[in-house]
Amino acid sequence: MKGRHLIARFGFAWAGLRYACRHERSFRTHLLALVFVALAIAWLRPPLIWQALLWVMVALVLAAELINSALEATLDALHPEQAEFVRHAKDCAAAAVLVLSIAALLVFALMALSIY
């Protein structure tokens, strides 16, 4: 990927997003949460700082899910026998997504409480 034109690098990233949308159920679930956040922002109209914080949390969760998917695919290809260290690595990556998802829900709850 190094030395490629910017447009080519965007193409690789876009291909990764398309792959995740087609093949990763968790990524699609988080995209549904993105729609929910967008609707909630449109309906509640929170201050811009809350909107920014919510969008950052959505982006972090989606990015973590993409990293988790990449790690799982790599480990499955390198170690199809599911060694114990592979299971631990995959579990930790999934836990990172869970931690960020819980943090995003907390931010959303705090935003809702601050408005009402």
Secondary structure, 3 states (H helix, E strand, C coil): CCCCCHHHHHHHHHHHHHHHHHHCHHHHHHHHHHHHHHHHHHHHCCCHHHHHHHHHHHHHHHHHHHHHHHHHHHHHHHCCCCCHHHHHHHHHHHHHHHHHHHHHHHHHHHHHHHHC
